[in-house]
């Protein structure tokens, strides 16, 4: 299973919209562009497909924790 598959499955399971996804990445300190986010969800082999790196998945997971729990004080 690739990082792209993981992030796709999390998006569906957590019922996240594009705005939620960008907000989650911003919580982790990573500003993701709309085109970059769309490229991650494309099928492998599509000309605009982008592989989700370990670092990008880490930003998402870290950002999701802050998104749900709030910033640790």
N, CA, C and O atoms as a CHARMM CRD file, in Angstrom:
* protein
*
  292
    1    1 UNK  N      0.85700  -1.17100   0.00000 PROA 1      0.00000
    2    1 UNK  CA     0.00000   0.00000   0.00000 PROA 1      0.00000
    3    1 UNK  C      0.90500   1.23700   0.00000 PROA 1      0.00000
    4    1 UNK  O      1.83300   1.33500   0.80400 PROA 1      0.00000
    5    2 UNK  N      0.63000   2.17100  -0.90000 PROA 2      0.00000
    6    2 UNK  CA     1.44900   3.37500  -1.01000 PROA 2      0.00000
    7    2 UNK  C      0.92000   4.46600  -0.08500 PROA 2      0.00000
    8    2 UNK  O     -0.18000   4.36200   0.45800 PROA 2      0.00000
    9    3 UNK  N      1.71700   5.50400   0.08000 PROA 3      0.00000
   10    3 UNK  CA     1.28100   6.64800   0.88400 PROA 3      0.00000
   11    3 UNK  C      0.05500   7.30600   0.25900 PROA 3      0.00000
   12    3 UNK  O     -0.81300   7.81100   0.97000 PROA 3      0.00000
   13    4 UNK  N     -0.01600   7.29900  -1.07700 PROA 4      0.00000
   14    4 UNK  CA    -1.18000   7.86200  -1.75000 PROA 4      0.00000
   15    4 UNK  C     -2.43900   7.08800  -1.37500 PROA 4      0.00000
   16    4 UNK  O     -3.48600   7.68100  -1.11700 PROA 4      0.00000
   17    5 UNK  N     -2.33200   5.76300  -1.34600 PROA 5      0.00000
   18    5 UNK  CA    -3.47900   4.93400  -0.95800 PROA 5      0.00000
   19    5 UNK  C     -3.89800   5.23000   0.48000 PROA 5      0.00000
   20    5 UNK  O     -5.08900   5.31300   0.77900 PROA 5      0.00000
   21    6 UNK  N     -2.93400   5.38500   1.35500 PROA 6      0.00000
   22    6 UNK  CA    -3.21700   5.65200   2.76300 PROA 6      0.00000
   23    6 UNK  C     -3.95600   6.97200   2.92300 PROA 6      0.00000
   24    6 UNK  O     -4.97100   7.03900   3.61600 PROA 6      0.00000
   25    7 UNK  N     -3.45200   8.01800   2.28500 PROA 7      0.00000
   26    7 UNK  CA    -4.07200   9.33000   2.44500 PROA 7      0.00000
   27    7 UNK  C     -5.45900   9.36500   1.79100 PROA 7      0.00000
   28    7 UNK  O     -6.35200  10.05700   2.28100 PROA 7      0.00000
   29    8 UNK  N     -5.64700   8.62600   0.68700 PROA 8      0.00000
   30    8 UNK  CA    -6.96600   8.53100   0.05400 PROA 8      0.00000
   31    8 UNK  C     -7.95600   7.84600   0.98500 PROA 8      0.00000
   32    8 UNK  O     -9.08400   8.31100   1.15200 PROA 8      0.00000
   33    9 UNK  N     -7.53500   6.74400   1.58600 PROA 9      0.00000
   34    9 UNK  CA    -8.42000   5.99300   2.47400 PROA 9      0.00000
   35    9 UNK  C     -8.75900   6.79900   3.73200 PROA 9      0.00000
   36    9 UNK  O     -9.88800   6.74300   4.22000 PROA 9      0.00000
   37   10 UNK  N     -7.79400   7.54000   4.25000 PROA 10     0.00000
   38   10 UNK  CA    -8.05700   8.39000   5.41700 PROA 10     0.00000
   39   10 UNK  C     -9.03600   9.50600   5.06300 PROA 10     0.00000
   40   10 UNK  O     -9.92500   9.83500   5.85000 PROA 10     0.00000
   41   11 UNK  N     -8.87100  10.07500   3.89300 PROA 11     0.00000
   42   11 UNK  CA    -9.77100  11.14800   3.45700 PROA 11     0.00000
   43   11 UNK  C    -11.20800  10.64300   3.39100 PROA 11     0.00000
   44   11 UNK  O    -12.13000  11.33400   3.82400 PROA 11     0.00000
   45   12 UNK  N    -11.40000   9.45300   2.85500 PROA 12     0.00000
   46   12 UNK  CA   -12.74600   8.88600   2.74300 PROA 12     0.00000
   47   12 UNK  C    -13.28200   8.49200   4.11900 PROA 12     0.00000
   48   12 UNK  O    -14.42400   8.80500   4.45500 PROA 12     0.00000
   49   13 UNK  N    -12.46600   7.81200   4.90700 PROA 13     0.00000
   50   13 UNK  CA   -12.90300   7.33100   6.21900 PROA 13     0.00000
   51   13 UNK  C    -13.24800   8.48000   7.16600 PROA 13     0.00000
   52   13 UNK  O    -14.17900   8.37600   7.96400 PROA 13     0.00000
   53   14 UNK  N    -12.49700   9.56600   7.07300 PROA 14     0.00000
   54   14 UNK  CA   -12.71800  10.70100   7.97100 PROA 14     0.00000
   55   14 UNK  C    -13.65900  11.73500   7.36400 PROA 14     0.00000
   56   14 UNK  O    -13.93500  12.76400   7.98100 PROA 14     0.00000
   57   15 UNK  N    -14.15400  11.46500   6.15200 PROA 15     0.00000
   58   15 UNK  CA   -15.09000  12.33300   5.44200 PROA 15     0.00000
   59   15 UNK  C    -14.55500  13.76800   5.35200 PROA 15     0.00000
   60   15 UNK  O    -15.23300  14.72200   5.73500 PROA 15     0.00000
   61   16 UNK  N    -13.32800  13.90100   4.83900 PROA 16     0.00000
   62   16 UNK  CA   -12.68000  15.20000   4.73600 PROA 16     0.00000
   63   16 UNK  C    -12.86600  15.79000   3.34800 PROA 16     0.00000
   64   16 UNK  O    -12.76200  15.08400   2.34500 PROA 16     0.00000
   65   17 UNK  N    -13.13900  17.07400   3.29600 PROA 17     0.00000
   66   17 UNK  CA   -13.25200  17.81000   2.03900 PROA 17     0.00000
   67   17 UNK  C    -11.91700  18.48300   1.75300 PROA 17     0.00000
   68   17 UNK  O    -11.00800  18.47100   2.58300 PROA 17     0.00000
   69   18 UNK  N    -11.81600  19.07000   0.56700 PROA 18     0.00000
   70   18 UNK  CA   -10.56600  19.72100   0.16100 PROA 18     0.00000
   71   18 UNK  C    -10.16800  20.82200   1.14400 PROA 18     0.00000
   72   18 UNK  O     -8.99400  20.95000   1.49000 PROA 18     0.00000
   73   19 UNK  N    -11.12500  21.60300   1.58500 PROA 19     0.00000
   74   19 UNK  CA   -10.84000  22.67800   2.53400 PROA 19     0.00000
   75   19 UNK  C    -10.31100  22.13100   3.85400 PROA 19     0.00000
   76   19 UNK  O     -9.39100  22.69800   4.44300 PROA 19     0.00000
   77   20 UNK  N    -10.89300  21.02700   4.31800 PROA 20     0.00000
   78   20 UNK  CA   -10.41800  20.37400   5.54700 PROA 20     0.00000
   79   20 UNK  C     -8.97700  19.90000   5.38100 PROA 20     0.00000
   80   20 UNK  O     -8.15000  20.06300   6.27800 PROA 20     0.00000
   81   21 UNK  N     -8.69100  19.31400   4.22600 PROA 21     0.00000
   82   21 UNK  CA    -7.34300  18.79800   3.96500 PROA 21     0.00000
   83   21 UNK  C     -6.31000  19.92100   3.98100 PROA 21     0.00000
   84   21 UNK  O     -5.25000  19.77500   4.58900 PROA 21     0.00000
   85   22 UNK  N     -6.60600  21.03900   3.31900 PROA 22     0.00000
   86   22 UNK  CA    -5.64800  22.14600   3.30700 PROA 22     0.00000
   87   22 UNK  C     -5.45600  22.71200   4.71200 PROA 22     0.00000
   88   22 UNK  O     -4.34700  23.09100   5.08800 PROA 22     0.00000
   89   23 UNK  N     -6.53400  22.76700   5.47900 PROA 23     0.00000
   90   23 UNK  CA    -6.45000  23.25500   6.85400 PROA 23     0.00000
   91   23 UNK  C     -5.57900  22.33100   7.71000 PROA 23     0.00000
   92   23 UNK  O     -4.79900  22.80000   8.53800 PROA 23     0.00000
   93   24 UNK  N     -5.71400  21.04000   7.51100 PROA 24     0.00000
   94   24 UNK  CA    -4.91800  20.06400   8.25800 PROA 24     0.00000
   95   24 UNK  C     -3.43700  20.24500   7.95200 PROA 24     0.00000
   96   24 UNK  O     -2.61400  20.25200   8.86700 PROA 24     0.00000
   97   25 UNK  N     -3.09100  20.39000   6.67800 PROA 25     0.00000
   98   25 UNK  CA    -1.69300  20.60600   6.30600 PROA 25     0.00000
   99   25 UNK  C     -1.17000  21.91600   6.89600 PROA 25     0.00000
  100   25 UNK  O     -0.01600  21.98100   7.31700 PROA 25     0.00000
  101   26 UNK  N     -1.99700  22.95200   6.93100 PROA 26     0.00000
  102   26 UNK  CA    -1.58200  24.23600   7.50300 PROA 26     0.00000
  103   26 UNK  C     -1.30700  24.11700   8.99800 PROA 26     0.00000
  104   26 UNK  O     -0.40200  24.77300   9.51300 PROA 26     0.00000
  105   27 UNK  N     -2.07300  23.29500   9.69600 PROA 27     0.00000
  106   27 UNK  CA    -1.83700  23.07600  11.12800 PROA 27     0.00000
  107   27 UNK  C     -0.44900  22.47500  11.36700 PROA 27     0.00000
  108   27 UNK  O      0.17300  22.71900  12.40100 PROA 27     0.00000
  109   28 UNK  N      0.01800  21.69900  10.41300 PROA 28     0.00000
  110   28 UNK  CA     1.33900  21.06900  10.53800 PROA 28     0.00000
  111   28 UNK  C      2.45000  21.98200  10.03700 PROA 28     0.00000
  112   28 UNK  O      3.62400  21.61600  10.08900 PROA 28     0.00000
  113   29 UNK  N      2.09200  23.16200   9.55600 PROA 29     0.00000
  114   29 UNK  CA     3.10600  24.09800   9.08100 PROA 29     0.00000
  115   29 UNK  C      3.48200  23.90700   7.62700 PROA 29     0.00000
  116   29 UNK  O      4.53100  24.38200   7.19200 PROA 29     0.00000
  117   30 UNK  N      2.63800  23.21400   6.86400 PROA 30     0.00000
  118   30 UNK  CA     2.91300  22.98200   5.44500 PROA 30     0.00000
  119   30 UNK  C      1.76900  23.57100   4.63200 PROA 30     0.00000
  120   30 UNK  O      0.61200  23.18800   4.80500 PROA 30     0.00000
  121   31 UNK  N      2.09800  24.49900   3.74900 PROA 31     0.00000
  122   31 UNK  CA     1.07500  25.11300   2.90800 PROA 31     0.00000
  123   31 UNK  C      1.00300  24.34000   1.59000 PROA 31     0.00000
  124   31 UNK  O      1.90800  24.42800   0.76000 PROA 31     0.00000
  125   32 UNK  N     -0.06800  23.59200   1.41000 PROA 32     0.00000
  126   32 UNK  CA    -0.24000  22.77600   0.20700 PROA 32     0.00000
  127   32 UNK  C     -1.13300  23.51400  -0.76800 PROA 32     0.00000
  128   32 UNK  O     -2.13400  24.11500  -0.37600 PROA 32     0.00000
  129   33 UNK  N     -0.77100  23.46800  -2.03700 PROA 33     0.00000
  130   33 UNK  CA    -1.56000  24.12000  -3.07700 PROA 33     0.00000
  131   33 UNK  C     -2.66200  23.17500  -3.52300 PROA 33     0.00000
  132   33 UNK  O     -2.54100  21.95500  -3.40800 PROA 33     0.00000
  133   34 UNK  N     -3.73400  23.75600  -4.03100 PROA 34     0.00000
  134   34 UNK  CA    -4.87900  22.98300  -4.49200 PROA 34     0.00000
  135   34 UNK  C     -4.46800  21.97100  -5.56600 PROA 34     0.00000
  136   34 UNK  O     -4.94000  20.83400  -5.56600 PROA 34     0.00000
  137   35 UNK  N     -3.59300  22.38600  -6.47300 PROA 35     0.00000
  138   35 UNK  CA    -3.14800  21.50800  -7.55700 PROA 35     0.00000
  139   35 UNK  C     -2.31700  20.33900  -7.02400 PROA 35     0.00000
  140   35 UNK  O     -2.42600  19.21300  -7.51000 PROA 35     0.00000
  141   36 UNK  N     -1.49500  20.62200  -6.02700 PROA 36     0.00000
  142   36 UNK  CA    -0.66400  19.57500  -5.43000 PROA 36     0.00000
  143   36 UNK  C     -1.53200  18.53700  -4.72800 PROA 36     0.00000
  144   36 UNK  O     -1.27900  17.33500  -4.81500 PROA 36     0.00000
  145   37 UNK  N     -2.55100  19.01700  -4.03500 PROA 37     0.00000
  146   37 UNK  CA    -3.46300  18.11600  -3.33600 PROA 37     0.00000
  147   37 UNK  C     -4.22900  17.25400  -4.33600 PROA 37     0.00000
  148   37 UNK  O     -4.39300  16.05300  -4.12100 PROA 37     0.00000
  149   38 UNK  N     -4.69400  17.85200  -5.41500 PROA 38     0.00000
  150   38 UNK  CA    -5.42600  17.11000  -6.44000 PROA 38     0.00000
  151   38 UNK  C     -4.53100  16.06500  -7.10100 PROA 38     0.00000
  152   38 UNK  O     -4.99400  14.97700  -7.44100 PROA 38     0.00000
  153   39 UNK  N     -3.25400  16.38900  -7.28300 PROA 39     0.00000
  154   39 UNK  CA    -2.31300  15.47200  -7.93000 PROA 39     0.00000
  155   39 UNK  C     -2.08400  14.21800  -7.08800 PROA 39     0.00000
  156   39 UNK  O     -1.84200  13.13900  -7.62800 PROA 39     0.00000
  157   40 UNK  N     -2.16000  14.36000  -5.78300 PROA 40     0.00000
  158   40 UNK  CA    -1.97200  13.21600  -4.88400 PROA 40     0.00000
  159   40 UNK  C     -3.11900  12.21600  -5.02900 PROA 40     0.00000
  160   40 UNK  O     -2.92000  11.01000  -4.88400 PROA 40     0.00000
  161   41 UNK  N     -4.32600  12.72600  -5.31800 PROA 41     0.00000
  162   41 UNK  CA    -5.49800  11.85900  -5.40800 PROA 41     0.00000
  163   41 UNK  C     -5.75300  11.31200  -6.80500 PROA 41     0.00000
  164   41 UNK  O     -6.72500  10.58700  -7.01300 PROA 41     0.00000
  165   42 UNK  N     -4.90800  11.64200  -7.75300 PROA 42     0.00000
  166   42 UNK  CA    -5.05800  11.10600  -9.11300 PROA 42     0.00000
  167   42 UNK  C     -4.57500   9.66300  -9.17100 PROA 42     0.00000
  168   42 UNK  O     -3.83700   9.19600  -8.30400 PROA 42     0.00000
  169   43 UNK  N     -5.01500   8.97100 -10.22300 PROA 43     0.00000
  170   43 UNK  CA    -4.57100   7.59200 -10.43100 PROA 43     0.00000
  171   43 UNK  C     -3.12200   7.56900 -10.85200 PROA 43     0.00000
  172   43 UNK  O     -2.65400   8.44800 -11.57600 PROA 43     0.00000
  173   44 UNK  N     -2.41200   6.54900 -10.38900 PROA 44     0.00000
  174   44 UNK  CA    -1.02400   6.37400 -10.79500 PROA 44     0.00000
  175   44 UNK  C     -0.99600   6.16200 -12.30400 PROA 44     0.00000
  176   44 UNK  O     -1.76400   5.36000 -12.83600 PROA 44     0.00000
  177   45 UNK  N     -0.12200   6.87100 -12.98500 PROA 45     0.00000
  178   45 UNK  CA    -0.05700   6.79800 -14.43400 PROA 45     0.00000
  179   45 UNK  C     -0.64900   8.02100 -15.10600 PROA 45     0.00000
  180   45 UNK  O     -0.35800   8.28900 -16.27200 PROA 45     0.00000
  181   46 UNK  N     -1.48200   8.77200 -14.38400 PROA 46     0.00000
  182   46 UNK  CA    -2.02700  10.02000 -14.91700 PROA 46     0.00000
  183   46 UNK  C     -0.89100  11.02100 -15.05300 PROA 46     0.00000
  184   46 UNK  O      0.04500  11.00300 -14.25300 PROA 46     0.00000
  185   47 UNK  N     -0.95600  11.89500 -16.05300 PROA 47     0.00000
  186   47 UNK  CA     0.16500  12.81000 -16.29600 PROA 47     0.00000
  187   47 UNK  C      0.39600  13.78500 -15.13800 PROA 47     0.00000
  188   47 UNK  O      1.51500  14.26800 -14.96200 PROA 47     0.00000
  189   48 UNK  N     -0.62500  14.07900 -14.35600 PROA 48     0.00000
  190   48 UNK  CA    -0.47500  15.01400 -13.23400 PROA 48     0.00000
  191   48 UNK  C     -0.36000  14.31500 -11.88000 PROA 48     0.00000
  192   48 UNK  O     -0.42800  14.96700 -10.83900 PROA 48     0.00000
  193   49 UNK  N     -0.18600  12.99500 -11.88900 PROA 49     0.00000
  194   49 UNK  CA    -0.04600  12.22800 -10.64700 PROA 49     0.00000
  195   49 UNK  C      1.21200  12.64900  -9.90300 PROA 49     0.00000
  196   49 UNK  O      2.26900  12.84600 -10.50200 PROA 49     0.00000
  197   50 UNK  N      1.08000  12.78500  -8.57900 PROA 50     0.00000
  198   50 UNK  CA     2.23600  13.08800  -7.73800 PROA 50     0.00000
  199   50 UNK  C      2.28700  12.06300  -6.61700 PROA 50     0.00000
  200   50 UNK  O      1.28400  11.78800  -5.95900 PROA 50     0.00000
  201   51 UNK  N      3.45900  11.50900  -6.41400 PROA 51     0.00000
  202   51 UNK  CA     3.63200  10.54200  -5.33800 PROA 51     0.00000
  203   51 UNK  C      3.64300  11.27400  -4.00300 PROA 51     0.00000
  204   51 UNK  O      4.29400  12.30800  -3.86000 PROA 51     0.00000
  205   52 UNK  N      2.92300  10.73600  -3.03300 PROA 52     0.00000
  206   52 UNK  CA     2.88200  11.30400  -1.68700 PROA 52     0.00000
  207   52 UNK  C      4.10800  10.79700  -0.92800 PROA 52     0.00000
  208   52 UNK  O      4.23800   9.60100  -0.66800 PROA 52     0.00000
  209   53 UNK  N      4.98100  11.69900  -0.58500 PROA 53     0.00000
  210   53 UNK  CA     6.21100  11.31900   0.11800 PROA 53     0.00000
  211   53 UNK  C      5.90900  10.99100   1.58300 PROA 53     0.00000
  212   53 UNK  O      4.83600  11.30300   2.10100 PROA 53     0.00000
  213   54 UNK  N      6.87200  10.36300   2.22400 PROA 54     0.00000
  214   54 UNK  CA     6.74000  10.06600   3.65400 PROA 54     0.00000
  215   54 UNK  C      6.58400  11.36000   4.44800 PROA 54     0.00000
  216   54 UNK  O      5.80500  11.42400   5.39900 PROA 54     0.00000
  217   55 UNK  N      7.33000  12.39100   4.05100 PROA 55     0.00000
  218   55 UNK  CA     7.27800  13.67100   4.74600 PROA 55     0.00000
  219   55 UNK  C      5.89200  14.30700   4.62500 PROA 55     0.00000
  220   55 UNK  O      5.37100  14.85600   5.59600 PROA 55     0.00000
  221   56 UNK  N      5.29900  14.23400   3.43600 PROA 56     0.00000
  222   56 UNK  CA     3.97600  14.80400   3.21400 PROA 56     0.00000
  223   56 UNK  C      2.91800  14.06700   4.03300 PROA 56     0.00000
  224   56 UNK  O      2.02700  14.69300   4.60800 PROA 56     0.00000
  225   57 UNK  N      3.01300  12.75500   4.08700 PROA 57     0.00000
  226   57 UNK  CA     2.08600  11.96700   4.90400 PROA 57     0.00000
  227   57 UNK  C      2.27000  12.29900   6.38200 PROA 57     0.00000
  228   57 UNK  O      1.29700  12.35700   7.13400 PROA 57     0.00000
  229   58 UNK  N      3.50200  12.51400   6.79300 PROA 58     0.00000
  230   58 UNK  CA     3.78800  12.88900   8.17300 PROA 58     0.00000
  231   58 UNK  C      3.16700  14.24500   8.51500 PROA 58     0.00000
  232   58 UNK  O      2.60500  14.41800   9.59700 PROA 58     0.00000
  233   59 UNK  N      3.26900  15.20400   7.59200 PROA 59     0.00000
  234   59 UNK  CA     2.63000  16.51100   7.79100 PROA 59     0.00000
  235   59 UNK  C      1.12200  16.33800   7.97100 PROA 59     0.00000
  236   59 UNK  O      0.51200  16.96700   8.83600 PROA 59     0.00000
  237   60 UNK  N      0.53500  15.47900   7.14700 PROA 60     0.00000
  238   60 UNK  CA    -0.90500  15.26500   7.24100 PROA 60     0.00000
  239   60 UNK  C     -1.28400  14.66800   8.59700 PROA 60     0.00000
  240   60 UNK  O     -2.21600  15.14200   9.24500 PROA 60     0.00000
  241   61 UNK  N     -0.57700  13.65000   9.01700 PROA 61     0.00000
  242   61 UNK  CA    -0.90100  12.98500  10.28600 PROA 61     0.00000
  243   61 UNK  C     -0.69000  13.91600  11.47500 PROA 61     0.00000
  244   61 UNK  O     -1.51300  13.95700  12.39000 PROA 61     0.00000
  245   62 UNK  N      0.41600  14.66500  11.46200 PROA 62     0.00000
  246   62 UNK  CA     0.67700  15.62800  12.53600 PROA 62     0.00000
  247   62 UNK  C     -0.38900  16.72300  12.55100 PROA 62     0.00000
  248   62 UNK  O     -0.87500  17.11800  13.61100 PROA 62     0.00000
  249   63 UNK  N     -0.73900  17.20100  11.37400 PROA 63     0.00000
  250   63 UNK  CA    -1.75900  18.24200  11.26300 PROA 63     0.00000
  251   63 UNK  C     -3.12000  17.75700  11.69400 PROA 63     0.00000
  252   63 UNK  O     -3.89600  18.51700  12.27300 PROA 63     0.00000
  253   64 UNK  N     -3.42300  16.49800  11.42100 PROA 64     0.00000
  254   64 UNK  CA    -4.72300  15.95400  11.81300 PROA 64     0.00000
  255   64 UNK  C     -4.85200  15.87800  13.33400 PROA 64     0.00000
  256   64 UNK  O     -5.92500  16.12400  13.88300 PROA 64     0.00000
  257   65 UNK  N     -3.77500  15.54300  13.99600 PROA 65     0.00000
  258   65 UNK  CA    -3.79500  15.50100  15.45900 PROA 65     0.00000
  259   65 UNK  C     -4.13100  16.89000  16.01200 PROA 65     0.00000
  260   65 UNK  O     -4.96600  17.02200  16.90800 PROA 65     0.00000
  261   66 UNK  N     -3.48500  17.91000  15.48000 PROA 66     0.00000
  262   66 UNK  CA    -3.75300  19.28600  15.92900 PROA 66     0.00000
  263   66 UNK  C     -5.17100  19.69600  15.55000 PROA 66     0.00000
  264   66 UNK  O     -5.85000  20.37300  16.32200 PROA 66     0.00000
  265   67 UNK  N     -5.62100  19.28900  14.36700 PROA 67     0.00000
  266   67 UNK  CA    -6.96300  19.59800  13.86400 PROA 67     0.00000
  267   67 UNK  C     -8.02900  19.07200  14.81300 PROA 67     0.00000
  268   67 UNK  O     -9.03000  19.74600  15.05700 PROA 67     0.00000
  269   68 UNK  N     -7.82200  17.87800  15.34900 PROA 68     0.00000
  270   68 UNK  CA    -8.82100  17.26700  16.22800 PROA 68     0.00000
  271   68 UNK  C     -8.64200  17.64200  17.70400 PROA 68     0.00000
  272   68 UNK  O     -9.63400  17.87000  18.39700 PROA 68     0.00000
  273   69 UNK  N     -7.42900  17.70900  18.18900 PROA 69     0.00000
  274   69 UNK  CA    -7.16900  17.94200  19.61200 PROA 69     0.00000
  275   69 UNK  C     -6.91900  19.38600  19.97100 PROA 69     0.00000
  276   69 UNK  O     -7.18500  19.80800  21.09700 PROA 69     0.00000
  277   70 UNK  N     -6.40900  20.14700  19.01900 PROA 70     0.00000
  278   70 UNK  CA    -5.99300  21.50500  19.29800 PROA 70     0.00000
  279   70 UNK  C     -4.49400  21.52200  19.57600 PROA 70     0.00000
  280   70 UNK  O     -3.86100  20.47600  19.71800 PROA 70     0.00000
  281   71 UNK  N     -3.95100  22.71100  19.65000 PROA 71     0.00000
  282   71 UNK  CA    -2.51600  22.86700  19.87400 PROA 71     0.00000
  283   71 UNK  C     -2.18100  22.53200  21.32200 PROA 71     0.00000
  284   71 UNK  O     -2.85400  22.98500  22.24700 PROA 71     0.00000
  285   72 UNK  N     -1.12900  21.73100  21.50700 PROA 72     0.00000
  286   72 UNK  CA    -0.69100  21.34100  22.85200 PROA 72     0.00000
  287   72 UNK  C     -0.03400  22.54500  23.51100 PROA 72     0.00000
  288   72 UNK  O      0.86700  23.16200  22.94200 PROA 72     0.00000
  289   73 UNK  N     -0.48200  22.86500  24.68700 PROA 73     0.00000
  290   73 UNK  CA     0.05700  24.04300  25.39000 PROA 73     0.00000
  291   73 UNK  C      1.09600  23.65700  26.39900 PROA 73     0.00000
  292   73 UNK  O      1.65000  24.52200  27.07700 PROA 73     0.00000
